[in-house]
Amino acid sequence: MGRTVISEELFHPLTFYLAETQWPAEKLIDTLRTDNTHLENLGDHLLLIDCAEKDYWIQTLGTCGYSIEISHPLSDRGNPLEQVKRLAQNEESLGVFYEYFDPTLNLAKKLDSIGGLRYCEVFCHVRNELALQQALMELIDWFTILMSPIDEVFCRMRNHKGLNEEPDCCTVLLKFADGMEAHWFINALGTGVARVMNFYGDRGMYTWDGGTVNSGVIRRGSWDELVRSYRIADWIRKAARYERSVSYRETKR
């Protein structure tokens, strides 16, 4: 068998997840608990989408010999950075599933055609609060892989629906070491999913939809890269708590 996606609910066809079948987390728990022949139906790869405590599943299923792939966030409880650091001590790499922004696509020629990149704005509307954290981590990965180092961050996170304490609206302003600036706006209000990136240069602009239209993207990432991304996420959340800009130098104190 191929890939099995572990999720309570799928928001796209199975083909979008590059998977052959879906299991809810409860079924996975029951199967592991009884340790019966149904384990053979799990497939060669397990893709964890909206499961809580993904860090627990990585450890549990990894010791059983399964190939694990995940969507962000790796953990949605406790301190994600510390939990990812602990996981990094035992694993070499991890397949990460990207639903909104494809980090493998090289836009260098497009950006050269507009005279280099001076400013970038990102708009992303997602299905719920957990997906907001997922989109935020995907953007961090994308910009960390393809852009220069981040120099300064300002962030505001708000909960408008009042259903829980998780933010459903996130605005991030970033300054990069090469002088480029970016503005990310992610929200989980209303219905539907949409995203777009606008790049501005000296000679024009280029618009990109994120690249994940008919299927998501799975990228093999090292734990050093993942820890770096979650450290940046921690930096962004610190700026949101302070409600002021936080420089890279300040994160090193």
PEGITA-V934475 format. One record per backbone hydrogen bond with DSSP energy under -0.5 kcal/mol. NH is the residue of the N-H (numbers start at 0). CO is the residue of the C=O. If there is no record, write none. Layout:
{{NH/CO} {NH/CO}}
//
This chain:
{{3/44} {4/20} {5/3} {5/46} {6/4} {6/22} {15/12} {16/12} {16/13} {17/14} {18/13} {19/2} {20/2} {22/4} {27/23} {28/24} {29/25} {30/26} {31/27} {32/28} {33/29} {34/30} {35/30} {38/35} {39/36} {40/37} {41/38} {42/39} {43/0} {43/1} {44/1} {45/66} {46/3} {46/44} {47/45} {47/68} {48/5} {48/46} {54/73} {55/52} {56/52} {57/53} {58/54} {59/55} {60/56} {61/56} {61/57} {62/58} {63/59} {64/61} {65/60} {66/43} {67/65} {68/45} {69/94} {70/47} {71/96} {79/77} {82/78} {83/79} {84/80} {85/81} {86/82} {87/83} {88/84} {88/85} {89/86} {90/86} {93/220} {94/67} {95/93} {95/218} {96/69} {97/216} {98/96} {101/209} {102/100} {104/101} {106/104} {110/106} {111/107} {112/108} {113/109} {113/110} {114/111} {115/110} {117/115} {117/199} {118/199} {119/180} {120/197} {121/182} {122/195} {123/184} {124/193} {125/123} {125/186} {131/127} {132/128} {133/129} {134/130} {135/131} {136/132} {137/133} {138/134} {139/135} {140/136} {141/137} {142/138} {143/139} {144/140} {145/141} {146/142} {150/174} {151/174} {152/245} {153/172} {155/170} {157/168} {159/157} {167/157} {168/157} {169/185} {170/155} {171/183} {172/153} {173/181} {174/151} {175/179} {176/148} {178/175} {180/117} {181/173} {182/119} {183/171} {184/121} {185/169} {186/123} {187/167} {193/124} {195/122} {196/207} {197/120} {198/196} {198/205} {199/118} {200/203} {201/114} {202/113} {203/113} {203/200} {205/198} {207/196} {211/99} {212/210} {215/15} {216/97} {218/95} {218/216} {220/93} {220/218} {222/91} {225/221} {226/222} {227/223} {228/224} {229/225} {230/226} {231/227} {232/228} {233/229} {234/230} {235/231} {236/232} {237/233} {238/234} {239/235} {240/236} {241/237} {242/238} {243/238} {245/152} {247/150} {250/246} {251/247} {251/248} {252/249}}
//
